Amino acid sequence: MSAPAELRRIDAVAPGWFAASLIGVSVVVAALLLSGWRPSQLPVQAGIGWWFGAAAVGLGLACIGYAGCPIYWGNVPIARRQKSVAIRAGLVLLLGGSFIAFVVMISS
């Protein structure tokens, strides 16, 4: 796929990924808060792991949001490379951070 075509594809798909990710994270966090669970209830080491996972989720959301932003830094090949890395890294951080936070939460 050519650089301009791939850049158009990323610009079209990334906002959907961002919206779905943001809604998914919001639903889980709201359910946890409404159930009365708080990260402060975790032991110190588990709390550090949970906050590490939560920070990875936040960074992943930021990367996915950047990938959907129509602003380009540099020319088309540079923007394609930046956005390709951003959306892939964002999805990995989102899923990895969610997994870490979930495992820490259920193991404590």
Secondary structure, 3 states (H helix, E strand, C coil): CCHHHHHHHHHHHHHHHHHHHHHHHHHHHHHHHHCCCCHHHCCHHHHHHHHHHHHHHHHHHHHHHHHHCCCCCCCHHHHHHHHHHHHHHHHHHHHHHHHHHHHHHHHC
